[in-house]
Amino acid sequence: MIDIWGQIREILQESLNPGIFKVWISPLQAEVDGTAIRLTASNDFVASWVRERLVNDISEAAATVMGERPTITVVAGAAKAVVKPKVQAKTAAPKATRVPEPQTASAPVLFGADNKRVVQQQLPVEQPLVSKAIDWRFDFDSFVVGPSNDLAFAASQGITRDSLSCSTLFLSSAPGLGKTHLMQAVGGQLCRHSNRVNPRVEYLTAEEFATGLVTSLKHRDTERFKSRYRDVDLLLLEDVHFLQGKERMQDEVLATIKSLQSRGSRVVLSSSFAPRDLKDVDNQLVSRFCSGFLAVIDKPDFETRRDILCKKARLYQVDLPENVTDLLAENIHSDVRQIESCLHNLILKARILNERISMDMAWDVIGHYASREVVMNMDSIVRCVCSCFDLSYDQLNSRSRKRELVTARNTIFYLARKHTDLSLKQIGLQFNRRHSTVLKGITNLEREMSRSTPTGRQVSNTVKMIEKNGRISAP
């Protein structure tokens, strides 16, 4: 008796992706009757998947063994695993292969035609198509509202209460001004107060979305990827400027947003740039970004910075002197992260030294961060970057694409965007570059820094040193 299905399986194992074979082909049981093959899958989903995507591959492999293309049917149900060969195979039967014993008692065991035990694979498709529990670190109560962010705050609350007239929210700001805080607050609020027992929420960056799509394409498993992000109550997608120039990724994000909007789900997007500033992004996708509510978060003013310090001090259960609060609020302008980090380091220093927080101690800690904005202009940024990279302005202004020159220019673009009020176009004019070049440079630099690559770590250290030494002006 010739094991026809065994030969077909061997051909498929050689021709298909190993992951595809293991997940979809290996668990199938077969009944061969003349020129017909009946395949039995573990459930309806697997049967449907195999019918739609793998029948042609199976048919070609079967033709090699049987001499002609058989009729193939795929059903779901208890596996029969009976083989009734009535045709002669063209190739010799392969050597018998031992199938390993199941590793756990709970793994279902089936028997093939040769009475060898076959371990039924645990299919990942039977797992829930939702993300694991998310640690919501920020909420609305801990967000300090001021003139710079009140609109974004109100819109974020509105989208959780259905009081916003649209289901899509786009948050835009420079780094460190609260986009992530608000997005996490939205997600946490929905999970805690939704009328659903287990609301379906996905929270990730655009880069993580793109990586997941690439992986699904490699494993020919895009349907599962699509189901994961199109069948949710809320999608939170950060840093969408990462999609610039990535046409395939943009198509998938566009289709996902369309699907979610059509079914009434909520979508919150964030970027360091407004939709109009994004380059090499499909017009339809930009239109979808703009179809909801656009909220821009600006740098906090003095009173908001002061409120942030007071609220954080209460959270840390620290008595922060009023003059120290004013000192920190007056001298740290760049972003909320630096304000919080400076305060945290001040508190730690006081506890380590077992001393009360004082003005002298505050000045010492401020020296490691930043101070008066008046010295942080485009000229000072260029001067500091040239010094740190040991380059001249003429070299930076050249058309050279050497790696160190590009990195240095991108560092200037990043710092100018973060610490000045110059537009992307104005920043680019300093080096005869288009605003799209500035945008791309900032995006690439942020990606390197977030990944902590050797270049990213070098740039991060350079930025910290410039922000520390290029802006300090103690009395």
C-alpha positions in Angstrom: 0.0 0.0 0.0 1.5 3.3 -1.1 1.1 6.2 1.3 0.0 8.8 -1.2 -0.9 11.5 1.3 2.5 11.0 2.9 4.3 11.7 -0.4 2.1 14.7 -1.1 2.9 16.1 2.4 6.7 15.7 1.7 6.4 17.7 -1.5 4.4 20.4 0.3 6.9 20.5 3.1 9.7 21.2 0.6 7.7 23.8 -1.4 5.9 25.8 1.2 7.0 28.1 3.9 7.9 26.0 7.0 5.5 28.0 9.2 2.6 27.6 6.7 3.2 23.9 6.4 3.4 23.4 10.2 0.3 25.4 11.0 -2.0 24.6 8.1 -0.9 21.3 6.3 0.6 19.2 9.1 -2.7 18.9 11.1 -4.8 17.8 8.1 -6.0 14.3 7.9 -6.6 12.8 4.4 -8.8 10.2 2.7 -7.7 9.3 -0.8 -10.4 7.6 -3.0 -9.3 7.1 -6.6 -8.8 10.6 -8.0 -10.4 12.3 -5.1 -8.8 13.6 -1.9 -10.9 14.5 1.1 -9.0 16.6 3.7 -10.4 17.0 7.2 -9.4 20.1 9.2 -9.8 20.7 13.0 -12.4 23.5 12.6 -14.3 25.6 10.1 -11.8 28.4 10.1 -8.9 26.2 9.2 -10.9 24.4 6.5 -11.9 27.7 5.0 -8.3 29.0 5.1 -6.9 25.9 3.4 -9.7 26.0 0.7 -9.0 29.6 -0.2 -5.2 29.6 -0.1 -3.6 26.2 -0.3 -5.8 24.0 -2.6 -3.8 24.8 -5.7 -0.5 24.0 -4.0 -2.0 20.7 -2.7 -3.4 19.9 -6.2 0.0 20.5 -7.9 1.8 18.3 -5.3 -0.9 15.6 -5.7 -0.5 15.6 -9.5 3.2 14.9 -9.1 2.4 11.8 -7.1 -0.8 10.6 -8.7 -0.2 11.5 -12.3 -3.2 13.9 -12.6 -4.8 16.6 -10.7 -7.3 15.1 -8.2 -10.6 16.6 -7.0 -9.9 18.0 -3.5 -12.5 18.8 -0.9 -11.7 20.3 2.5 -14.2 19.8 5.4 -14.2 20.4 9.1 -14.8 17.7 11.7 -13.3 14.7 13.4 -10.4 13.4 11.4 -10.9 10.0 9.8 -7.4 9.6 8.5 -8.3 6.6 6.3 -6.4 6.0 3.1 -7.8 4.0 0.3 -5.3 4.2 -2.6 -6.6 3.1 -5.9 -4.0 4.7 -8.2 -0.4 3.9 -8.6 2.1 6.6 -7.6 4.7 7.6 -10.1 7.4 7.8 -7.5 8.6 5.4 -4.9 7.1 5.5 -1.5 9.3 7.5 1.0 10.9 6.0 3.9 8.8 5.8 7.1 9.4 8.7 9.4 8.8 8.6 13.1 6.4 11.1 14.5 7.5 12.3 18.0 5.4 11.6 21.0 3.2 14.4 22.2 4.9 16.6 24.8 1.8 17.2 27.0 -1.1 15.0 28.0 -3.5 17.6 26.9 -2.3 17.6 23.2 -4.9 15.8 21.1 -3.5 12.6 19.4 -4.8 11.2 16.1 -3.7 8.1 14.3 -2.8 8.0 10.6 -3.2 5.2 8.1 0.0 3.6 9.3 -1.2 3.6 12.9 1.5 6.0 13.9 0.6 8.6 16.5 0.3 12.1 15.1 0.3 15.1 17.4 -2.4 17.6 16.5 -0.8 21.1 16.3 -2.2 23.8 18.5 -3.2 26.4 15.9 -2.5 30.0 16.7 -5.6 31.0 14.8 -7.7 29.7 17.7 -6.2 32.3 20.0 -8.1 35.6 20.6 -7.2 38.2 17.9 -6.7 40.9 20.5 -3.7 42.3 22.2 -2.6 41.3 25.7 -3.6 43.5 28.6 -2.0 46.9 28.3 -0.5 48.7 31.3 -2.2 52.1 31.1 0.4 54.3 32.9 -1.4 57.6 32.4 -4.9 58.9 32.9 -6.9 62.1 32.6 -6.7 62.9 36.3 -2.9 63.2 36.1 -2.9 65.4 33.0 -2.3 69.1 33.8 -4.5 71.2 31.6 -3.5 74.7 30.3 -4.0 77.0 27.4 -1.5 75.0 25.3 -3.3 71.7 25.6 -6.9 72.3 26.7 -8.4 71.6 23.3 -6.5 68.3 22.9 -7.6 67.3 26.4 -11.2 68.1 25.8 -11.2 66.2 22.5 -9.6 63.2 24.1 -12.2 63.1 26.8 -14.9 63.6 24.3 -13.9 60.6 22.2 -14.3 58.4 25.2 -17.7 59.7 26.1 -19.1 59.8 22.5 -19.6 63.5 23.0 -17.2 64.3 20.2 -19.0 64.7 16.9 -16.5 62.4 15.1 -14.9 59.1 15.9 -11.4 60.0 14.8 -8.9 62.2 16.7 -5.5 63.3 15.4 -3.1 64.7 18.1 -0.1 66.7 16.9 2.8 68.2 18.9 6.6 68.4 19.3 8.1 65.5 21.3 7.4 65.4 25.1 4.3 67.6 25.2 1.6 65.0 26.2 0.5 63.0 23.1 1.3 59.7 24.6 -0.3 60.7 27.9 -3.6 61.6 26.3 -3.6 58.4 24.1 -3.1 56.2 27.1 -5.7 58.1 29.0 -8.2 57.5 26.2 -7.4 53.8 26.1 -7.5 53.4 29.9 -10.7 55.3 30.2 -12.5 53.1 27.6 -11.3 49.9 29.1 -12.4 50.9 32.6 -15.8 52.4 31.7 -16.9 50.7 28.5 -20.3 49.1 28.5 -18.5 46.0 27.0 -17.1 43.4 29.4 -13.9 43.2 27.4 -13.5 46.1 25.0 -11.2 45.4 22.2 -8.4 47.9 22.1 -5.1 48.0 20.1 -2.4 50.4 21.1 0.9 50.6 19.1 3.2 52.8 17.1 3.1 53.0 13.3 6.5 51.3 13.2 5.2 48.4 15.2 2.2 48.2 12.8 4.5 48.2 9.8 6.7 45.5 11.3 3.6 43.3 12.0 2.4 43.7 8.4 5.8 42.7 7.0 5.8 39.6 9.2 2.3 38.6 8.1 3.3 39.0 4.5 6.4 36.8 4.9 4.2 34.1 6.5 1.3 34.6 4.0 -0.9 35.3 7.0 -2.3 38.8 6.2 -5.9 37.9 6.9 -5.2 37.3 10.5 -3.2 40.6 10.7 -6.1 42.4 9.2 -8.6 40.8 11.5 -6.6 41.9 14.5 -6.7 45.6 13.8 -10.0 45.9 11.9 -12.2 44.2 14.5 -11.6 46.5 17.5 -13.5 49.1 19.4 -10.5 51.5 19.6 -7.3 51.8 17.7 -4.5 54.0 19.1 -1.7 54.5 16.6 1.3 56.6 17.5 3.9 58.4 15.3 2.1 58.0 12.0 4.8 60.2 10.4 6.8 56.9 10.3 4.6 55.9 7.3 6.1 58.6 5.0 7.3 57.0 1.8 6.1 53.6 2.7 3.3 53.0 0.2 2.4 49.4 1.1 2.1 50.4 4.8 0.0 53.4 4.0 -2.4 51.3 2.0 -3.0 49.0 4.9 -3.4 51.8 7.4 -5.9 53.5 5.1 -7.9 50.3 4.6 -7.8 49.7 8.4 -9.1 53.3 9.2 -11.8 53.0 6.6 -13.0 49.7 8.0 -13.0 51.0 11.6 -14.8 54.2 10.7 -17.4 52.3 8.7 -18.3 50.1 11.7 -18.3 53.0 14.1 -15.1 52.2 16.0 -12.9 55.0 17.4 -9.4 55.9 16.1 -6.8 58.1 17.8 -3.7 59.0 15.8 -0.6 61.0 16.9 2.3 62.5 15.1 5.1 65.1 15.7 3.8 66.8 12.6 0.4 68.1 11.4 -1.2 66.1 8.5 -0.4 69.0 6.1 3.3 68.7 6.9 3.6 65.0 6.0 5.3 64.3 2.8 5.2 61.2 0.5 1.9 60.2 2.1 -1.1 59.2 0.0 -3.7 62.0 -0.3 -6.5 59.7 0.7 -4.7 58.8 3.9 -4.0 62.4 4.7 -7.7 63.1 4.0 -8.6 60.4 6.5 -6.3 61.9 9.1 -8.1 65.2 8.6 -11.6 63.7 8.6 -11.8 63.8 12.3 -10.8 66.3 15.0 -7.3 67.8 14.7 -5.8 69.0 18.0 -2.4 70.6 18.3 -0.5 70.7 21.6 1.8 73.6 22.1 4.6 74.2 24.6 3.2 74.9 28.1 3.3 78.4 29.3 4.8 79.4 32.7 1.6 78.9 34.7 1.1 75.4 33.2 4.7 74.4 33.9 4.2 75.6 37.4 1.0 73.6 37.8 2.8 70.5 36.5 5.5 70.9 39.1 3.1 71.3 41.9 1.0 68.3 40.9 4.0 66.1 40.6 5.4 67.3 43.9 2.1 66.3 45.6 2.3 62.9 43.8 5.8 62.4 45.3 4.5 63.7 48.6 7.2 66.4 48.7 7.0 69.9 50.0 8.4 72.0 47.1 9.2 75.5 48.1 7.4 78.2 46.1 10.6 79.9 45.0 12.0 76.6 43.8 8.8 75.9 41.9 9.1 79.3 40.1 12.8 78.7 39.4 12.2 75.4 37.7 9.1 76.6 35.8 11.0 79.7 34.6 14.1 77.9 33.4 12.9 74.7 31.9 10.8 75.4 28.8 11.4 72.6 26.3 9.0 69.8 27.2 7.0 68.2 30.0 9.3 65.2 30.1 12.3 67.4 31.1 10.2 69.3 33.7 9.2 66.0 35.3 12.7 64.5 35.0 14.3 67.6 36.6 11.9 67.5 39.5 12.4 63.8 40.0 16.2 64.2 40.1 15.9 67.1 42.5 13.8 65.0 44.9 16.2 62.1 44.7 19.2 64.3 45.4 17.5 65.8 48.5 16.6 62.3 49.8 20.1 60.9 49.2 21.7 63.9 51.0 19.0 63.9 53.6 18.5 67.6 53.1 15.6 70.0 52.4 15.1 71.2 48.9 16.8 74.6 48.5 17.4 77.1 45.7 21.1 76.2 45.6 20.3 72.5 45.2 17.7 73.4 42.5 20.2 75.5 40.5 22.7 72.6 40.7 20.1 70.2 39.3 18.9 72.6 36.6 22.5 72.8 35.3 22.1 69.2 34.1 19.0 70.0 32.1 18.2 73.3 30.5 17.6 76.9 31.3 16.8 80.1 29.6 15.2 79.8 26.1 16.7 83.0 24.9 20.1 81.3 24.2 18.5 78.3 22.4 18.0 79.8 19.0 19.0 78.5 15.5 22.5 80.1 15.7 23.3 78.6 19.0 22.0 75.2 17.9 24.2 75.3 14.7 27.2 76.4 16.7 26.8 73.6 19.3 26.3 70.9 16.7 29.3 72.0 14.7 31.4 71.9 17.9 30.1 68.4 18.9 30.6 66.9 15.5 33.8 68.8 14.8 32.4 70.2 11.5 32.3 73.7 10.0 29.1 75.5 8.9 30.3 75.3 5.2 30.5 71.5 5.5 27.0 71.3 6.9 25.7 73.6 4.2 27.3 71.6 1.4 25.4 69.1 -0.8 27.5 66.2 0.6 25.6 63.1 1.7 28.3 61.7 3.9 26.8 59.9 6.9 28.3 62.2 9.5 27.1 65.3 7.7 23.6 64.0 7.3 23.4 63.0 11.0 24.7 66.4 12.1 22.2 68.2 9.8 19.4 66.0 11.1 20.4 66.8 14.7 20.1 70.5 13.9 16.7 70.0 12.3 15.5 68.0 15.4 16.7 70.6 17.9 15.4 73.5 15.9 12.0 71.8 15.7 12.0 71.1 19.4 13.4 74.4 20.8 12.4 77.1 18.4 9.2 78.3 16.8 10.6 78.1 13.3 8.5 76.3 10.7 9.9 73.3 8.8 10.3 75.5 5.8 12.3 78.2 7.7 14.5 75.5 9.2 15.2 74.1 5.8 16.1 77.5 4.3 19.1 77.7 6.7 20.7 74.9 4.7 19.0 75.3 1.3 16.9 72.2 2.0 13.2 71.7 1.3 10.9 71.3 4.2 10.2 67.7 3.2 13.9 67.0 3.6 13.8 68.5 7.1 10.7 66.3 8.0 12.4 63.1 6.7 15.6 63.9 8.6 13.8 64.4 11.9 11.8 61.2 11.4 14.9 59.2 10.7 16.8 60.7 13.6 13.9 59.9 16.0 13.8 56.3 14.8 17.5 55.9 15.4 17.2 57.4 18.9 14.2 55.2 19.8 15.9 52.1 18.6 19.1 52.9 20.6 21.3 52.0 17.7 25.0 53.1 17.9 24.2 56.2 15.9 21.0 56.8 17.9 22.9 56.6 21.2 25.6 59.0 19.9 22.9 61.5 18.8 21.0 61.1 22.1 24.1 61.9 24.1 24.9 64.8 21.8 21.4 66.2 22.1 21.5 65.9 25.9 24.9 67.7 26.1 23.7 70.5 23.9 20.5 71.0 25.8 22.5 71.0 29.0 25.4 73.2 28.1 24.0 75.3 25.2 21.1 76.8 27.2 22.2 77.2 30.9 22.5 80.7 32.3 22.5 80.6 36.1 22.8 84.0 37.9 
